[in-house]
Every structure is written in C-alpha cells, then in structure tokens.
Amino acid sequence: MVFIAKSKDEIAGFINCKVKKLYGSSMIDLVAIHPRFCGLGIGSELLLKALEWFKERAEVVYADTQITNIAAINMYQHKGFNYLRS
C-alpha cells in the first residue's frame, strides 16, 4: 500500500507499506518527503495513516531506514518505535 500526501496538485510525500503474512509482521519500507515540504509534519501524518492501516493487517510493524537518516529515526522514535539494529 502506498499513501500519498498532496498539497494542491503537487505530491508532497509518500509512504510505502508492506505486509508479510508469512511472518505476521509488516514493514514501512520507504517514506519520502519533497524537500520543499520537509519540517511540516507530513512524514508524521503519513506514518500515522500507515499505522492505522496496519492495525488489522499485522501484529508487528517494522520501519527500515539508513543509519544516517537521523530525521527519519527521530520521527519513528517519536511515534513509539524502538531502535532494533543498524
């Protein structure tokens, strides 16, 4: 599932969600925000939308990002995610 955030007719960002039924878990594979829209809370809103969508689809939600992406790590931790590994 992909959720897209728009501002007027422009795509401001998106989040890509995957459910792995075999393992009973799910993955937030990618969150991307256009640089012009960074810092406006769009990533957090997309994350909340994704978590709502996951509620009936998976028991566990993982998020994947690069260790150097401090903004994403902070966003995930602020929303209750725990750091697992790098």
Buried (B, 14 or more C-beta within 10 A) or exposed (E): EEBEBEEEEEEBBBBBBBBEEEEEBBBBBBBEBBEEBEEBEBBBBBBBBBBEBBEEEBEEBBBEBEEEEEEBBEBBEEEEBEEEEE
